[in-house]
Each structure stands twice: as C-alpha cells, then as structure tokens.
Amino acid sequence: MVERAYMIRLPWPPTKTSKNGSQGDYLGKARAAKGYKATCAKECMAQAVRPLTSPACSARVTYCPPRNGRIDWDNMAARCKQGFDAVAEAVGIDDGNWWPVISDRGPKTKGGCVLVEIYPHVEIPHRGQING
C-alpha cells in the first residue's frame, strides 16, 4: 500500500513566537507558542491528517507571508516550530526524522499561511548485490 502525501495549511505564526520578537517577554512567548501549537493541531484534525506508517518522511515548507517584505528563513522556521510539532504529532513522525526539508517562499496571501507538504519515505526493495 502506498501512503498518500499530505498538504497541510497552517495559519501564519504569531509575531511573539519569533526569537527576535519577544524582547524579554518569555511568558508571552510561551503563551503564543502554546496557542499556536493548539491551533495547528486543530487544523490538522480539520484537514483529516492521519498517522503514517513510514518511520521517516521528507517535507516542503512554503511560507506565504501576509504582506510583502523581508522574511528570513531561519527565523520563520523558529516561529513555526510549534506548528511543525503539531504536524509531527498528527502524522506520527517526529520532525527530527523529516529529511530533507525544503523551505520556499510563496506568494503574499491574505492573512498569511504556512504550507507543509509531507511525503512518506518509500522503502526500495534490495535486488541483489553490487560487486566492485
């Protein structure tokens, strides 16, 4: 049985989840992160995301910002960490086993969103031996 790939649409992360945005407000950052993870978990449920049987997967993350301007990919990944954790729980594959992960910038989108595509790894059967 070939498992299906998922295209999961997550909301744009709150500014407070940024490593640059909290400015010493650790409690506010923690609350924002917890709320974002809960929202993303609900989105996964609403989009019928189910656990995969594969032990690993690859992912493509497309950041569609709410407005034009500069975004830096490492800060965006940090802002989305709790969202990725929610997706990892929904598909049953820890985000430490998502390799490779491709990051991309999408078009400006009203309200912004983060698109996470998950592709289960397919086991290729061994068919003999290569002698060198």
N, C-alpha and C positions, 0 to 999 in steps of 0.2 A: 504494500500500500504506500503510495506516495503522499506525503503530507503536504498540505497547502501552505502557501506563503501568506503572511498577514500584512496588510497595510493598515496601520493604526494611526488615527488622527488624535493628537493630544493638544490641549489648549496651550497657548503661549505662556511660558513660565512667569511668575511674578518677579518684579524687579528685586524684591527683598531676598530672593534665593541666589542672587549674584554674589560672588566672593568680593566684588567691589562695591556692592550696593547696600550692605548692612551697616557699615560705618560704626561698628561697636554695638549695634542693637542685636545682640545674639539671640535674645528671646524672640524678637520679631522675626528674625531669620528662621529660627526653628519652627515657629508657628506657620510661617509662609510655606516652608518646606513640607511640613506635615499635611497642611491643607492641599498643597499641590499634588502630593502623592495620593491622597484620598480621592481627589477629583480625577486623576489619571486612572486610578483603579476602577472608578465608576464608568469612565469612558471605555475601558477595556471590556467590562461586563456588557455595556450597552452595544458594543461592536462585536459581541459574541466571540471574543478571543478565548481559545481553549488551550490547555496544555499540549505541548508537542512531545513525541516520544524520543526525539533526537536528543543526544547529550550536549549538542552544541549547535550554533546557528551563526549565520552572518547577518549583518544589518546595514541598512542605508538610512541615514537620518537626514531629513531635509528641513531646514529652518526657514519658515515663511514668515518674515517679520511683519508687524502691524504697520510699519512705516519705513520709508527708505532711509538709509543712513548706514553708518558703520556698525557692523557686529563682528565680534571676534570669536572664532570658533571654539577656543578653549574655554572662554567664559560662558558661551552658550551651552556647551556640554556640561559645565559645572551647574549652571542654572537648571538644567533639565535632569540632573542626577536622580531626583526622587521620582520623576516621571518614568525614567528608564527602569528604576527599581520596581515600579508598579507593573510595567510591561513584562519585566523578567519574572515576576511572580505569576502573572497571568499565563505566560507561555511555559512556565516551569523550567526555564533555563536561566541560570544566574548570568548577569550581564558580564561577568568575568569570562564567560565562555562564548561571548559574541565576537567572533573573529572571522574575517575582517569587519571593521566598521567603517563605512564610508560616510563622510559628512559633506553636505551640499547646502547651498543657499538657494531657496526657491523664490518665487515672486512675492511681492508685497501682497498681503492678504488681510482683509478687514478683520480686525481682532487678533490677527497672527495665529499661527499654529505650528506644530512640530509633527512632521510625518515620519513614522517609524515603520520601515519595511523589514520584516523578519523572514529569513529564508532558512529552513532547516537544512542541516548538512545531510547529504545523501552518502551512504556507505557504498563505496565502489568495491565489488567483489574481487578478490585476488584470483588471477587466472594464470598461474604459472610462475616461473622464476626467470629472472634476467641474470645471465652469466656474463661477467665482464672480462 
